[in-house]
Amino acid sequence: MKAEKFNGHVSTMRNSPFLASEDIEGLGEVEVVIEGVYKISDAAVQDGRKIDEGYTLKFKGKDKMMVLNATNMKTLSRAFGSSTQNWLDKSVRLFIQDGIRKPGGRSGETTRGLRIKTDAKAQVQKTSDAAAQNMLNKVK
């Protein structure tokens, strides 16, 4: 066995292409920009659990993708609309939440997980402003 001293971040100890709460532990809310939405299949996620099919977000300038769960999909859909095309280039904040029902876990079993926050009111205003400007441009 060979051993060498390690002083890195805990996130580098996991060999996974997916974000986990450990990746942003101690950073508070992390602002990211959505670069793309991807459909994945036959993917190994946390604790060796496999998912047959799912969806992820890719963020600009970040290597790891975030697996989307139902709660985060609803948050994005409410803020930016149901077309994932509308999610692109949107700024969101990632944070850690305790007490999330553990996927595939026994009844009542909880874990920590990543959640998404949006500034939905500001996004709606930007969308309204853009729509109004488009209408004005057509009238000219």
RADABEL-V613796 format. One record per run of one state. SS is the DSSP state (~ for helix, > for strand, _ for the rest). FROM is the first residue (numbers start at 1). TO is the last residue. If there is no record, write none. Layout:
ss-><SS & SS>
from-><FROM & FROM>
to-><TO & TO>
This chain:
ss-><_ & ~ & _ & > & _ & ~ & _ & > & _ & ~ & _ & > & _ & > & _ & ~ & _ & ~ & _ & > & _ & > & _ & ~ & _>
from-><1 & 10 & 14 & 18 & 19 & 21 & 25 & 30 & 45 & 46 & 49 & 50 & 60 & 65 & 68 & 70 & 81 & 84 & 88 & 91 & 102 & 110 & 118 & 120 & 140>
to-><9 & 13 & 17 & 18 & 20 & 24 & 29 & 44 & 45 & 48 & 49 & 59 & 64 & 67 & 69 & 80 & 83 & 87 & 90 & 101 & 109 & 117 & 119 & 139 & 140>
